[in-house]
Amino acid sequence: MDSLFDEGPEFDRDGLARRLAELARERIYIGGSSWKYEGWLGQIYSRSRYLSRGRFSKAAFEANCLAEYASVFPAVCGDFAFYQFPSEEFWHKLFSQTPEGFQFAFKVPEQITCASFPMHARYGLQGGLENPTFLDPVLFDDAFLRPLRPFRAKTGVLIFEFGAFARKTFGSAAEFLDRLDPFLRAIDGDFRYAVEIRNAEFLGDEYFGLLREHNVAHVFNSWTRMPDLPSQIAIPGAFTADFTVCRALLKPGRLYEDAVKSFAPYAEVQEVCESAREGLRELVSIARAERRTSFLFVNNRLEGNTPGTVISIID
């Protein structure tokens, strides 16, 4: 088979789409974290589709490029949902742009997963205050799940991303799990759920055991202050559900802001993260061997260009 990673000027989009479709038929869904990247023009996107009066229209691109993305990738992680509860109208428009079988992962809004609001300008007067709706199952069901239920078939997994907790918030994994357990018991079991943590010290028997009890996946995540993917995969009991979720976000040790400065506009792979590639390949191998449904997402900030990274792990 010819290599998909062609050194020439032509990006083999059709070859990439075929290989990803083959994996999707095995229930191994690989995609990006979001999709609105102009750096992918000429790779995933055709500039001619987004012209207005002969000029490239950023507005047309951002409004319509999901359909073209979905002609190549079988899945995507919607990080945008972290910042608000999307409206029913928004969900209808979003899902209508993708074909049958396409799979979304969504980060659950921070109104549910943020224990206290960071001291940041976008939080205004809430900065530094405890979040009264942290792990509120009623709000989660009414504001997030209810509008999503008509689109359950395309909602592959919902991700609870918890930022690194300070010791004054949760001094131990047990304190965090005491809050998480009743929430997981209370929520609708018709969706797949996954938990992503940023406290490496929580990665132990108590944490994995609780997730396993609820058939909730641990999100294998490549992140600044987390063990690399191969190290997480090797932890006994780390596979906590009958499906797998991975988010390859950053090279361990690298700050998000530094990755943005170094890699934008994300038009090419600029620095290989071999540990993430090794971990992603291992997860694909495990999924195939165990016939395990898997959702694997690659961020531009990992190496500089999601399509290039994906090609490297599936070719």
Secondary structure as GFF3:
##gff-version 3
##sequence-region A 1 315
A	DSSP	alpha_helix	13	25	.	.	.	ID=ss1
A	DSSP	beta_strand	28	33	.	.	.	ID=ss2
A	DSSP	three_ten_helix	38	40	.	.	.	ID=ss3
A	DSSP	three_ten_helix	47	50	.	.	.	ID=ss4
A	DSSP	beta_strand	51	52	.	.	.	ID=ss5
A	DSSP	beta_strand	55	56	.	.	.	ID=ss6
A	DSSP	alpha_helix	58	69	.	.	.	ID=ss7
A	DSSP	beta_strand	75	78	.	.	.	ID=ss8
A	DSSP	three_ten_helix	79	83	.	.	.	ID=ss9
A	DSSP	alpha_helix	88	96	.	.	.	ID=ss10
A	DSSP	beta_strand	103	107	.	.	.	ID=ss11
A	DSSP	alpha_helix	110	113	.	.	.	ID=ss12
A	DSSP	three_ten_helix	121	126	.	.	.	ID=ss13
A	DSSP	alpha_helix	137	139	.	.	.	ID=ss14
A	DSSP	pi_helix	140	145	.	.	.	ID=ss15
A	DSSP	alpha_helix	146	148	.	.	.	ID=ss16
A	DSSP	three_ten_helix	149	154	.	.	.	ID=ss17
A	DSSP	beta_strand	155	162	.	.	.	ID=ss18
A	DSSP	alpha_helix	173	186	.	.	.	ID=ss19
A	DSSP	beta_strand	193	197	.	.	.	ID=ss20
A	DSSP	three_ten_helix	200	202	.	.	.	ID=ss21
A	DSSP	alpha_helix	205	213	.	.	.	ID=ss22
A	DSSP	beta_strand	217	222	.	.	.	ID=ss23
A	DSSP	alpha_helix	229	233	.	.	.	ID=ss24
A	DSSP	beta_strand	243	248	.	.	.	ID=ss25
A	DSSP	alpha_helix	256	263	.	.	.	ID=ss26
A	DSSP	alpha_helix	274	290	.	.	.	ID=ss27
A	DSSP	beta_strand	293	298	.	.	.	ID=ss28
A	DSSP	alpha_helix	300	303	.	.	.	ID=ss29
A	DSSP	alpha_helix	306	314	.	.	.	ID=ss30
###
